[in-house]
Amino acid sequence: MFASPLVPVPIPDRVAALIGGCMPIGVLQAEIDAECAAREARRFRTPLCDEDRADRERALAVLARSNKVLAAYNPRLVLLPR
């Protein structure tokens, strides 16, 4: 977990646990799912074969579902697949 998406400054685990303790479980799970899906979507580079394209689309779908939950809780939590 990082303090800011612009400047990746790591925060201590205890601080992350305190922040996570204030959030609903569904939002925490969506945050983890979004982070994993964004990392998975960034893994693929062009040109893509059919299997890689399907895997990338699946990761983007998971990211979109997670972003819906995150945006409902706090729009600043939304992740992009850069």
N, CA, C and O atoms as a GROMACS GRO file, in nm:
protein
  328
    1MET      N    1   0.085  -0.117   0.000
    1MET     CA    2   0.000   0.000   0.000
    1MET      C    3   0.089   0.123   0.000
    1MET      O    4   0.188   0.129   0.073
    2PHE      N    5   0.054   0.221  -0.082
    2PHE     CA    6   0.131   0.344  -0.091
    2PHE      C    7   0.045   0.463  -0.049
    2PHE      O    8  -0.077   0.459  -0.058
    3ALA      N    9   0.113   0.569  -0.002
    3ALA     CA   10   0.043   0.687   0.048
    3ALA      C   11  -0.020   0.767  -0.065
    3ALA      O   12  -0.126   0.826  -0.046
    4SER      N   13   0.043   0.770  -0.182
    4SER     CA   14  -0.006   0.849  -0.294
    4SER      C   15   0.025   0.777  -0.424
    4SER      O   16   0.133   0.719  -0.436
    5PRO      N   17  -0.066   0.779  -0.522
    5PRO     CA   18  -0.035   0.715  -0.649
    5PRO      C   19   0.070   0.794  -0.729
    5PRO      O   20   0.135   0.737  -0.817
    6LEU      N   21   0.087   0.922  -0.701
    6LEU     CA   22   0.183   1.004  -0.775
    6LEU      C   23   0.324   0.987  -0.723
    6LEU      O   24   0.418   0.977  -0.801
    7VAL      N   25   0.340   0.983  -0.593
    7VAL     CA   26   0.471   0.966  -0.531
    7VAL      C   27   0.464   0.838  -0.446
    7VAL      O   28   0.407   0.840  -0.337
    8PRO      N   29   0.521   0.728  -0.495
    8PRO     CA   30   0.509   0.603  -0.422
    8PRO      C   31   0.593   0.599  -0.295
    8PRO      O   32   0.707   0.553  -0.295
    9VAL      N   33   0.535   0.648  -0.187
    9VAL     CA   34   0.600   0.646  -0.057
    9VAL      C   35   0.535   0.534   0.023
    9VAL      O   36   0.416   0.541   0.053
   10PRO      N   37   0.612   0.430   0.057
   10PRO     CA   38   0.550   0.320   0.131
   10PRO      C   39   0.509   0.363   0.272
   10PRO      O   40   0.577   0.442   0.338
   11ILE      N   41   0.397   0.310   0.316
   11ILE     CA   42   0.353   0.339   0.452
   11ILE      C   43   0.372   0.213   0.536
   11ILE      O   44   0.361   0.102   0.484
   12PRO      N   45   0.399   0.228   0.664
   12PRO     CA   46   0.421   0.111   0.749
   12PRO      C   47   0.297   0.021   0.755
   12PRO      O   48   0.184   0.066   0.738
   13ASP      N   49   0.321  -0.107   0.780
   13ASP     CA   50   0.212  -0.205   0.786
   13ASP      C   51   0.111  -0.173   0.895
   13ASP      O   52  -0.009  -0.194   0.877
   14ARG      N   53   0.159  -0.122   1.007
   14ARG     CA   54   0.065  -0.089   1.116
   14ARG      C   55  -0.028   0.025   1.077
   14ARG      O   56  -0.146   0.024   1.113
   15VAL      N   57   0.024   0.123   1.004
   15VAL     CA   58  -0.060   0.234   0.957
   15VAL      C   59  -0.161   0.182   0.855
   15VAL      O   60  -0.278   0.220   0.858
   16ALA      N   61  -0.116   0.095   0.764
   16ALA     CA   62  -0.208   0.036   0.667
   16ALA      C   63  -0.317  -0.045   0.736
   16ALA      O   64  -0.432  -0.044   0.693
   17ALA      N   65  -0.281  -0.115   0.844
   17ALA     CA   66  -0.380  -0.192   0.920
   17ALA      C   67  -0.481  -0.100   0.988
   17ALA      O   68  -0.600  -0.132   0.994
   18LEU      N   69  -0.436   0.014   1.039
   18LEU     CA   70  -0.529   0.109   1.100
   18LEU      C   71  -0.624   0.168   0.997
   18LEU      O   72  -0.744   0.182   1.022
   19ILE      N   73  -0.571   0.200   0.880
   19ILE     CA   74  -0.656   0.253   0.773
   19ILE      C   75  -0.756   0.147   0.729
   19ILE      O   76  -0.875   0.175   0.713
   20GLY      N   77  -0.707   0.024   0.711
   20GLY     CA   78  -0.794  -0.086   0.670
   20GLY      C   79  -0.899  -0.121   0.773
   20GLY      O   80  -1.007  -0.168   0.738
   21GLY      N   81  -0.869  -0.098   0.900
   21GLY     CA   82  -0.966  -0.126   1.005
   21GLY      C   83  -1.086  -0.033   1.003
   21GLY      O   84  -1.190  -0.065   1.060
   22CYS      N   85  -1.070   0.081   0.939
   22CYS     CA   86  -1.179   0.179   0.931
   22CYS      C   87  -1.266   0.160   0.806
   22CYS      O   88  -1.368   0.228   0.791
   23MET      N   89  -1.227   0.069   0.719
   23MET     CA   90  -1.298   0.049   0.593
   23MET      C   91  -1.378  -0.081   0.599
   23MET      O   92  -1.337  -0.176   0.666
   24PRO      N   93  -1.490  -0.087   0.529
   24PRO     CA   94  -1.567  -0.212   0.522
   24PRO      C   95  -1.486  -0.322   0.451
   24PRO      O   96  -1.402  -0.293   0.366
   25ILE      N   97  -1.512  -0.447   0.486
   25ILE     CA   98  -1.440  -0.561   0.430
   25ILE      C   99  -1.455  -0.567   0.277
   25ILE      O  100  -1.359  -0.597   0.207
   26GLY      N  101  -1.574  -0.538   0.227
   26GLY     CA  102  -1.596  -0.542   0.082
   26GLY      C  103  -1.510  -0.442   0.007
   26GLY      O  104  -1.463  -0.471  -0.103
   27VAL      N  105  -1.489  -0.326   0.065
   27VAL     CA  106  -1.406  -0.223   0.002
   27VAL      C  107  -1.259  -0.266   0.007
   27VAL      O  108  -1.186  -0.246  -0.090
   28LEU      N  109  -1.216  -0.324   0.118
   28LEU     CA  110  -1.079  -0.374   0.126
   28LEU      C  111  -1.053  -0.483   0.023
   28LEU      O  112  -0.949  -0.483  -0.042
   29GLN      N  113  -1.147  -0.574   0.008
   29GLN     CA  114  -1.131  -0.681  -0.092
   29GLN      C  115  -1.130  -0.623  -0.232
   29GLN      O  116  -1.053  -0.669  -0.317
   30ALA      N  117  -1.214  -0.524  -0.259
   30ALA     CA  118  -1.216  -0.460  -0.391
   30ALA      C  119  -1.084  -0.389  -0.418
   30ALA      O  120  -1.036  -0.390  -0.532
   31GLU      N  121  -1.025  -0.330  -0.316
   31GLU     CA  122  -0.895  -0.263  -0.334
   31GLU      C  123  -0.787  -0.364  -0.370
   31GLU      O  124  -0.704  -0.338  -0.458
   32ILE      N  125  -0.786  -0.477  -0.303
   32ILE     CA  126  -0.688  -0.581  -0.333
   32ILE      C  127  -0.710  -0.637  -0.473
   32ILE      O  128  -0.615  -0.656  -0.549
   33ASP      N  129  -0.836  -0.664  -0.508
   33ASP     CA  130  -0.869  -0.717  -0.640
   33ASP      C  131  -0.830  -0.618  -0.750
   33ASP      O  132  -0.778  -0.658  -0.854
   34ALA      N  133  -0.856  -0.490  -0.727
   34ALA     CA  134  -0.823  -0.388  -0.827
   34ALA      C  135  -0.672  -0.378  -0.847
   34ALA      O  136  -0.625  -0.365  -0.960
   35GLU      N  137  -0.598  -0.383  -0.739
   35GLU     CA  138  -0.452  -0.375  -0.750
   35GLU      C  139  -0.396  -0.494  -0.828
   35GLU      O  140  -0.311  -0.477  -0.916
   36CYS      N  141  -0.445  -0.613  -0.797
   36CYS     CA  142  -0.399  -0.733  -0.868
   36CYS      C  143  -0.441  -0.731  -1.015
   36CYS      O  144  -0.362  -0.768  -1.102
   37ALA      N  145  -0.563  -0.688  -1.043
   37ALA     CA  146  -0.612  -0.684  -1.182
   37ALA      C  147  -0.537  -0.578  -1.263
   37ALA      O  148  -0.507  -0.601  -1.380
   38ALA      N  149  -0.508  -0.463  -1.203
   38ALA     CA  150  -0.433  -0.359  -1.274
   38ALA      C  151  -0.293  -0.408  -1.307
   38ALA      O  152  -0.242  -0.385  -1.416
   39ARG      N  153  -0.230  -0.476  -1.212
   39ARG     CA  154  -0.097  -0.531  -1.236
   39ARG      C  155  -0.101  -0.637  -1.346
   39ARG      O  156  -0.012  -0.643  -1.430
   40GLU      N  157  -0.205  -0.720  -1.345
   40GLU     CA  158  -0.221  -0.823  -1.448
   40GLU      C  159  -0.244  -0.761  -1.585
   40GLU      O  160  -0.188  -0.807  -1.684
   41ALA      N  161  -0.326  -0.657  -1.593
   41ALA     CA  162  -0.354  -0.592  -1.722
   41ALA      C  163  -0.230  -0.523  -1.777
   41ALA      O  164  -0.210  -0.521  -1.898
   42ARG      N  165  -0.145  -0.467  -1.690
   42ARG     CA  166  -0.022  -0.403  -1.735
   42ARG      C  167   0.082  -0.503  -1.784
   42ARG      O  168   0.175  -0.466  -1.855
   43ARG      N  169   0.066  -0.628  -1.747
   43ARG     CA  170   0.164  -0.730  -1.781
   43ARG      C  171   0.167  -0.760  -1.931
   43ARG      O  172   0.271  -0.799  -1.984
   44PHE      N  173   0.057  -0.742  -1.998
   44PHE     CA  174   0.046  -0.776  -2.140
   44PHE      C  175   0.090  -0.661  -2.228
   44PHE      O  176   0.052  -0.546  -2.205
   45ARG      N  177   0.169  -0.691  -2.328
   45ARG     CA  178   0.216  -0.593  -2.427
   45ARG      C  179   0.174  -0.638  -2.565
   45ARG      O  180   0.151  -0.757  -2.588
   46THR      N  181   0.163  -0.545  -2.657
   46THR     CA  182   0.123  -0.578  -2.793
   46THR      C  183   0.241  -0.635  -2.868
   46THR      O  184   0.354  -0.606  -2.831
   47PRO      N  185   0.222  -0.712  -2.968
   47PRO     CA  186   0.096  -0.770  -3.018
   47PRO      C  187   0.050  -0.886  -2.930
   47PRO      O  188   0.131  -0.964  -2.878
   48LEU      N  189  -0.078  -0.896  -2.914
   48LEU     CA  190  -0.137  -0.997  -2.827
   48LEU      C  191  -0.195  -1.111  -2.909
   48LEU      O  192  -0.261  -1.088  -3.010
   49CYS      N  193  -0.171  -1.234  -2.864
   49CYS     CA  194  -0.239  -1.347  -2.926
   49CYS      C  195  -0.381  -1.354  -2.867
   49CYS      O  196  -0.414  -1.278  -2.776
   50ASP      N  197  -0.461  -1.444  -2.918
   50ASP     CA  198  -0.600  -1.452  -2.873
   50ASP      C  199  -0.612  -1.485  -2.724
   50ASP      O  200  -0.696  -1.428  -2.655
   51GLU      N  201  -0.527  -1.576  -2.674
   51GLU     CA  202  -0.533  -1.613  -2.533
   51GLU      C  203  -0.491  -1.496  -2.443
   51GLU      O  204  -0.554  -1.472  -2.340
   52ASP      N  205  -0.386  -1.424  -2.483
   52ASP     CA  206  -0.342  -1.308  -2.404
   52ASP      C  207  -0.447  -1.198  -2.405
   52ASP      O  208  -0.469  -1.132  -2.304
   53ARG      N  209  -0.511  -1.178  -2.518
   53ARG     CA  210  -0.616  -1.076  -2.528
   53ARG      C  211  -0.733  -1.110  -2.436
   53ARG      O  212  -0.788  -1.023  -2.370
   54ALA      N  213  -0.769  -1.239  -2.432
   54ALA     CA  214  -0.879  -1.283  -2.344
   54ALA      C  215  -0.840  -1.264  -2.197
   54ALA      O  216  -0.922  -1.220  -2.117
   55ASP      N  217  -0.716  -1.299  -2.162
   55ASP     CA  218  -0.670  -1.281  -2.024
   55ASP      C  219  -0.668  -1.134  -1.984
   55ASP      O  220  -0.705  -1.099  -1.872
   56ARG      N  221  -0.623  -1.048  -2.076
   56ARG     CA  222  -0.619  -0.905  -2.048
   56ARG      C  223  -0.761  -0.849  -2.030
   56ARG      O  224  -0.785  -0.769  -1.940
   57GLU      N  225  -0.853  -0.892  -2.116
   57GLU     CA  226  -0.991  -0.846  -2.104
   57GLU      C  227  -1.054  -0.894  -1.973
   57GLU      O  228  -1.132  -0.821  -1.912
   58ARG      N  229  -1.020  -1.015  -1.929
   58ARG     CA  230  -1.070  -1.066  -1.802
   58ARG      C  231  -1.017  -0.983  -1.686
   58ARG      O  232  -1.091  -0.952  -1.592
   59ALA      N  233  -0.889  -0.947  -1.693
   59ALA     CA  234  -0.830  -0.863  -1.588
   59ALA      C  235  -0.893  -0.724  -1.587
   59ALA      O  236  -0.918  -0.668  -1.480
   60LEU      N  237  -0.920  -0.670  -1.705
   60LEU     CA  238  -0.984  -0.538  -1.712
   60LEU      C  239  -1.128  -0.544  -1.659
   60LEU      O  240  -1.176  -0.446  -1.600
   61ALA      N  241  -1.196  -0.656  -1.679
   61ALA     CA  242  -1.332  -0.672  -1.626
   61ALA      C  243  -1.330  -0.676  -1.473
   61ALA      O  244  -1.415  -0.615  -1.408
   62VAL      N  245  -1.233  -0.750  -1.416
   62VAL     CA  246  -1.220  -0.754  -1.270
   62VAL      C  247  -1.189  -0.615  -1.217
   62VAL      O  248  -1.243  -0.573  -1.115
   63LEU      N  249  -1.100  -0.544  -1.287
   63LEU     CA  250  -1.066  -0.408  -1.246
   63LEU      C  251  -1.188  -0.316  -1.250
   63LEU      O  252  -1.207  -0.236  -1.159
   64ALA      N  253  -1.270  -0.327  -1.353
   64ALA     CA  254  -1.390  -0.244  -1.364
   64ALA      C  255  -1.489  -0.273  -1.251
   64ALA      O  256  -1.546  -0.181  -1.193
   65ARG      N  257  -1.509  -0.403  -1.218
   65ARG     CA  258  -1.600  -0.438  -1.108
   65ARG      C  259  -1.546  -0.385  -0.975
   65ARG      O  260  -1.622  -0.333  -0.893
   66SER      N  261  -1.418  -0.399  -0.954
   66SER     CA  262  -1.359  -0.350  -0.829
   66SER      C  263  -1.366  -0.198  -0.821
   66SER      O  264  -1.392  -0.142  -0.715
   67ASN      N  265  -1.344  -0.132  -0.933
   67ASN     CA  266  -1.349   0.014  -0.935
   67ASN      C  267  -1.489   0.067  -0.906
   67ASN      O  268  -1.503   0.175  -0.849
   68LYS      N  269  -1.593  -0.008  -0.943
   68LYS     CA  270  -1.729   0.034  -0.910
   68LYS      C  271  -1.749   0.039  -0.759
   68LYS      O  272  -1.808   0.133  -0.706
   69VAL      N  273  -1.700  -0.063  -0.690
   69VAL     CA  274  -1.712  -0.068  -0.545
   69VAL      C  275  -1.629   0.044  -0.482
   69VAL      O  276  -1.675   0.112  -0.391
   70LEU      N  277  -1.506   0.062  -0.531
   70LEU     CA  278  -1.417   0.165  -0.476
   70LEU      C  279  -1.472   0.305  -0.500
   70LEU      O  280  -1.465   0.390  -0.412
   71ALA      N  281  -1.527   0.329  -0.619
   71ALA     CA  282  -1.582   0.461  -0.651
   71ALA      C  283  -1.704   0.493  -0.566
   71ALA      O  284  -1.727   0.608  -0.531
   72ALA      N  285  -1.783   0.391  -0.534
   72ALA     CA  286  -1.900   0.415  -0.449
   72ALA      C  287  -1.857   0.453  -0.308
   72ALA      O  288  -1.924   0.531  -0.242
   73TYR      N  289  -1.746   0.397  -0.263
   73TYR     CA  290  -1.697   0.428  -0.128
   73TYR      C  291  -1.622   0.561  -0.127
   73TYR      O  292  -1.649   0.647  -0.044
   74ASN      N  293  -1.526   0.578  -0.220
   74ASN     CA  294  -1.447   0.700  -0.231
   74ASN      C  295  -1.392   0.707  -0.373
   74ASN      O  296  -1.309   0.624  -0.410
   75PRO      N  297  -1.434   0.803  -0.454
   75PRO     CA  298  -1.389   0.810  -0.593
   75PRO      C  299  -1.237   0.824  -0.611
   75PRO      O  300  -1.185   0.795  -0.718
   76ARG      N  301  -1.167   0.867  -0.508
   76ARG     CA  302  -1.022   0.882  -0.520
   76ARG      C  303  -0.948   0.749  -0.510
   76ARG      O  304  -0.827   0.745  -0.531
   77LEU      N  305  -1.018   0.639  -0.479
   77LEU     CA  306  -0.956   0.508  -0.469
   77LEU      C  307  -0.950   0.432  -0.601
   77LEU      O  308  -0.888   0.326  -0.608
   78VAL      N  309  -1.013   0.485  -0.705
   78VAL     CA  310  -1.020   0.417  -0.835
   78VAL      C  311  -0.880   0.402  -0.895
   78VAL      O  312  -0.801   0.496  -0.892
   79LEU      N  313  -0.852   0.283  -0.949
   79LEU     CA  314  -0.723   0.254  -1.012
   79LEU      C  315  -0.738   0.247  -1.163
   79LEU      O  316  -0.842   0.206  -1.214
   80LEU      N  317  -0.634   0.287  -1.235
   80LEU     CA  318  -0.630   0.277  -1.381
   80LEU      C  319  -0.528   0.171  -1.421
   80LEU      O  320  -0.431   0.148  -1.348
   81PRO      N  321  -0.549   0.105  -1.535
   81PRO     CA  322  -0.459  -0.003  -1.576
   81PRO      C  323  -0.333   0.045  -1.648
   81PRO      O  324  -0.276  -0.034  -1.723
   82ARG      N  325  -0.290   0.161  -1.633
   82ARG     CA  326  -0.175   0.222  -1.703
   82ARG      C  327  -0.079   0.125  -1.752
   82ARG      O  328   0.022   0.162  -1.812
   0.00000   0.00000   0.00000
